[in-house]
Amino acid sequence: MTPRLRPWLLASPWLLALSGTGLYGCGAADRAPESTFYLLDGSALSSAELRGKVLLVNFWATTCVSCVQEMPQLVETHRRFSPRGFETVAVAMSYDPPEWVANFARTRQLPFKVALDRDGALARAWGEVKLTPTTYIVDRQGRIVKRYVGAPDFSALAGLLDKLLAEG
């Protein structure tokens, strides 16, 4: 490796994801993509319908060990903050069989919306999501304020959500 390439590699989000840092911030001007989430119950939910809420969008898979491990903390986070205008949408990756997703959501009694990304369009729209779990935090104005690759630090996430929800 030449010295000239090292700064580029050190600043790479891919390397950050693999280095164990688990997160990096998005610029304040990054808008969440206009999306339609197709939910397990057959309904559709547009990002426009979610505007005005603080939103957590979690890309996950039933075969992802880290995703399964973090799910109880996502449930707890959702229950803690949803009365204050917080919404959670868990988006199952396109390779995850829908019946596995439905079984997972039912047996774990997930209290939030679960969507299927049947053709990968949501993962592409949200920044070519390939690694799971990948979680986005979106403010009330529809701006992405944080992206986590890997499980979030849930204590820091709670602090961020408190701040965003207090902004009214």
C-alpha positions in Angstrom: 0.0 0.0 0.0 1.4 3.4 -0.9 1.3 6.2 1.7 -0.8 8.2 -0.7 -3.7 5.8 -0.3 -3.7 5.5 3.4 -5.6 8.7 4.3 -8.4 7.6 1.9 -8.6 4.2 3.5 -8.6 5.6 7.0 -11.5 7.9 6.1 -13.5 5.2 4.4 -17.0 4.4 6.0 -16.4 0.8 5.1 -13.3 0.7 7.2 -15.0 2.5 10.0 -17.8 -0.1 10.0 -15.3 -2.8 10.2 -13.1 -1.1 12.8 -15.7 -1.5 15.5 -16.6 2.2 15.8 -20.1 1.2 14.7 -21.3 4.6 13.7 -20.6 7.8 11.8 -22.7 10.9 11.4 -24.4 12.1 8.3 -24.4 15.8 7.4 -27.3 17.8 8.8 -28.4 18.6 5.2 -28.8 14.9 4.3 -32.5 14.3 3.6 -34.1 11.0 4.1 -35.2 9.5 0.8 -38.8 9.6 -0.1 -39.8 6.0 0.5 -42.8 3.7 0.6 -42.5 1.0 3.3 -44.6 -2.1 2.5 -45.6 -3.5 5.9 -46.2 -7.1 6.9 -49.9 -6.5 7.3 -50.1 -5.6 3.6 -50.4 -1.8 4.1 -48.1 0.8 2.8 -46.5 3.7 4.7 -44.9 6.6 3.0 -42.1 8.7 4.4 -44.4 11.7 4.0 -46.8 10.2 6.5 -43.9 10.0 9.0 -42.9 13.6 8.7 -43.1 15.4 12.0 -42.0 12.4 13.9 -38.5 11.4 15.0 -37.9 8.2 13.0 -35.6 5.2 13.5 -35.2 3.1 10.3 -33.4 -0.2 11.0 -32.3 -2.5 8.1 -32.0 -6.0 9.4 -32.3 -9.7 8.6 -33.5 -12.7 10.6 -30.3 -14.5 9.8 -28.1 -11.6 11.1 -26.9 -12.5 14.6 -26.2 -8.9 15.6 -29.7 -7.9 14.3 -31.4 -10.5 16.4 -29.3 -9.6 19.5 -30.1 -5.9 19.2 -33.9 -6.4 18.7 -34.8 -6.4 22.4 -33.1 -3.0 22.8 -34.9 -1.6 19.7 -38.2 -2.8 21.3 -37.3 -1.1 24.6 -36.3 2.1 22.8 -39.5 2.1 20.8 -41.6 1.6 23.9 -39.8 4.3 25.8 -39.9 7.0 23.2 -43.0 6.3 21.0 -45.4 8.3 23.3 -43.3 11.4 22.5 -43.6 11.3 18.7 -41.1 8.6 17.9 -41.6 5.9 15.3 -39.6 2.8 14.4 -39.6 1.0 11.1 -37.7 -2.3 10.8 -36.9 -3.1 7.2 -36.1 -6.7 6.4 -33.5 -7.1 3.7 -34.6 -8.4 0.3 -32.9 -11.7 0.8 -34.8 -12.5 4.0 -37.8 -14.8 3.3 -41.0 -13.0 4.1 -42.4 -15.9 6.1 -39.3 -15.9 8.3 -39.7 -12.1 8.9 -43.4 -12.6 9.7 -42.6 -15.4 12.1 -39.9 -13.4 13.8 -42.1 -10.4 14.3 -45.0 -12.4 15.6 -43.1 -14.6 18.0 -41.2 -11.7 19.4 -44.3 -9.4 19.4 -42.5 -6.5 17.8 -44.4 -3.4 18.7 -43.2 -1.3 15.8 -43.8 -1.4 12.0 -42.0 -4.1 10.1 -41.5 -3.7 6.4 -40.3 -6.0 3.6 -37.7 -4.7 1.1 -38.8 -7.3 -1.5 -36.6 -6.0 -4.4 -33.8 -4.1 -2.5 -35.2 -0.7 -3.6 -35.3 0.6 0.0 -31.7 -0.5 0.7 -30.5 1.2 -2.5 -32.5 4.4 -1.7 -31.1 4.7 1.8 -27.5 4.6 0.7 -26.8 1.2 -0.8 -27.2 -0.6 2.5 -25.4 -3.9 2.4 -24.3 -4.5 6.0 -26.9 -5.3 8.7 -27.8 -4.0 11.1 -27.7 -0.5 9.6 -29.9 2.1 11.5 -30.8 5.7 10.5 -32.1 8.4 12.8 -34.3 11.0 11.1 -35.4 14.2 12.7 -38.9 15.7 12.5 -37.9 17.7 9.4 -36.9 14.5 7.5 -33.2 15.0 7.8 -30.9 12.0 8.6 -28.9 13.0 11.7 -27.2 9.7 12.4 -26.3 6.5 10.7 -25.2 3.4 12.7 -23.5 0.5 11.0 -23.7 -2.3 13.6 -25.6 -2.1 16.8 -25.9 1.4 18.2 -24.6 2.5 21.6 -28.2 2.5 23.0 -27.3 4.9 25.8 -26.0 7.5 23.4 -29.0 6.8 21.1 -31.3 7.5 24.0 -29.6 10.8 24.6 -29.9 11.7 20.9 -33.6 10.8 20.8 -34.2 12.9 24.0 -32.6 15.9 22.3 -34.4 15.4 19.0 -37.8 14.9 20.6 -37.3 17.9 22.9 -36.8 20.1 19.8 -40.6 19.8 19.2 
